[in-house]
Amino acid sequence: MVSIAEYTTDPKYTIKVLSERTGVRPVTLRAWERRYDLLNPDRLDNNYRLYSERDIQIIRWITHRMDEGLSISNAVREYRGLRAEGIWPEALPSVMAPEPTLAPRFPTSAYADQLYKALTGHNEAEAKKIVDATQSMYDIQAIFLEVFYPCLVEIGEAWYRGEIRIATEHFASAFIRGVLMNLLGAFPIYSTAPKILIGCAPEEFHEIAPLMLAVLLRRDGYQVEYLGADLPVDDLVFYAEDISPDMIILSASFEHSARPLYKMQALLDELPGQPKLGFGGRYFNENPSAREGMRGIFLGAGIDEAIQNVHDLLD
Ligand code: B12
């Protein structure tokens, strides 16, 4: 038998890998991290957590004790008791080989450029190859924020300068939307997890950021329903009354889309479960004073901040 101490503390795995190797959902891992201060992951500059092989073994040991009937708090207490005596528990026999990680050939910015070229050249097969390549090397959050996002910004700039056709911009955003919809469908839906509705404010058609948020929050174990573009507030409140979500998240890029949201939290407060309203998007980023009159919670300037804030609010 090998002691957990013999496993390396090199920080190299994302929370996704930790989750896959331990069978514990990311949302639960983060909750344990906060509540029990069990692991101490390193953080990259972009605030992503990185875990070690030893962290994986600690979580596997904890879940094994839970399988044997202990509550999480008792399993953690037992682990701490052993550690206080200077003892490292024995690692469980390995059931899974560590995930092979392909070394990235280029930085994410190079893939953003390649994707831009493929999409503006209407070369769907090449765009697909690029996305497949990034998926074998990077976490999807990095792909969204460091490949898709800059690529779309560049497409927006080229459209603004009149260098590409509207058809090209539509082709590119439809392609990326398609990739995101496939990913959304690929993650399991946990029917007991907090329920979140995500979509766009009225007359808002920029769907990609809220869709990215939907994918990443579903991956983290929330019960996410993605509702798409242009949602009328009153209908959404009725729907919330029907299905009692814990939270509704809406994106707005323009003032006319944001305006109807100002009354929304008051309407939600009248529902039995009082769902929280989370909001964000280009309009609120460019007009910080517009956040002030809004009831509800500004979830941050970007997707990464929003994910962290949702965890803080709902875990
Ligand atoms: C694709 C696109 C479209 C597509 C959208 C298709 C789809 N299914 O989503 C279509 C063709 C519909 C479209 C239409 C229009 N568009 Co447009 N569009 C774009 C483009 C190229 C990409 C948008 C995108 O997905 N970006 C990637 C995402 C990830 O970035 P993002 O939306 O900015 O989100 C970031 C933050 O705002 C934030 N965020 C966004 N939502 C949320 C939500 C929450 C809760 C949180 C916390 C954070 C958050 O997080 C993200 C970063 O992490 C942008 C260019 C650009 N710079 O983004 C122009 C752009 C946004 N569009 C623009 C314009 C002007 C329009 C139109 C008015 C054009 C027209 N005359 O018809 C219409 C308006 C439609 C409407 N009423 O919504 C301008 C906006 C300029 C401005 N400041 O007002 C841009 C910037 C283009 C440009 N360079 O001028 N568009």
Residues whose N, C-alpha, C, O or C-beta is under 5 A from the ligand:
A	BS01	B12	Y149 L152 V153 I155 G156 E157 Y160 E169 S173 E203 E204 F205 H206 E207 I208 A209 P210 I249 L250 S251 G278 F279 G280 G281 R282 L299 G300 A301 G302 I303 A306
